[in-house]
């Protein structure tokens, strides 16, 4: 199995601390259309108004796929396509919209490493390259973003490494980003099949800025998952995800602050299909 992409090296922690906390009202309905087309209709409610978007996807046995063809509330179009099999172990992608985005990506994956190259083909403003290698429980890699134009410049340079012990159910990672200006450490521990905890600490030496986030999840039954997280700034988030069937779930969220529990935001996200 190939290692993840560099941006997902700490996915164990980012999913636990980031997923299922949306403070919005949204309903997403997925369905199947003729000729293998998948449709997704998303309806959002905000500021006493409804808005929506429609997305379609389709794949062909040749390896070509339309991963997303989306029309949003403003009639803006987003398209994402991919191609597998043209070159062994390489996946080509295009991601763009009808304004000014057009990125061409190539991902090379083996058991030892995953390498991703991305080029802006709309304005040729820059390119990104990232790589993540894996050896046993250890992973390590780097990512660089270069701007093009009158004078080329390195906009971003990040390095990261992690240790993932499957026997002890523990993950530990360190990411150094913004040209060695930001240091982020992350840990996760799966205490049992039902419960997991995670934490993340970020430090910027130049400004002495410090932030920390701790969270956990508990699956009290096969259909109900509880999650909570708190930051060192006092931000508190809760969520309850209830599976009503194999293809239907609802997630309720609460976001508040320990400095003022009376100031809170509620959210409700439904998924069908």
MOBEL-V135711 format. One line per field, one symbol per residue. ss: DSSP state (~ for helix, > for strand, _ for the rest). psi: psi as a letter, one per 20 degrees, with the letter a starting at -180 (. if undefined). Layout:
ss: ???
psi: ???
This chain:
ss: _____~~~__~~~~~~~~______>>>>>>>>_~~~_>>>>>>>>>__>>>>>>>>>>>____>>>>>>>>_____>>>>>>>>_____>>>>>>>>____>>>>>>>>___>>>>>>>>_____>>>>>>>>>>__>>>>>>>>>>_____>>>>>>>>>>>>>____>>>>>>>>____>>>>>>>>>>>__>>>>>>>>>>____>>>>>>>>>>>>>__>>>>>>>>___>>>>>>>>>>>__>>>>>>>>>>__>>>>>>>>>>>>>_
psi: pqrrqgijhkhgghghihqkjpmroqpppqrprqkjppqppppqpqlkqqqrqpqqqqqqiiiqqohpoppahjjqpppprqpqihppjppqqpprajejpnppqpppprhhqppppppojgilirqqpqqpqpociqqqaqqpppqrbhpqqohqoqqqqrpoohgjlpppqpporllkippopqqqpnhrhhqqqqqppppohhikppqqpprrqpnirhipppqqqqriijppqqqpppohahkpqqppqppaqihniiorpqqppqpp.
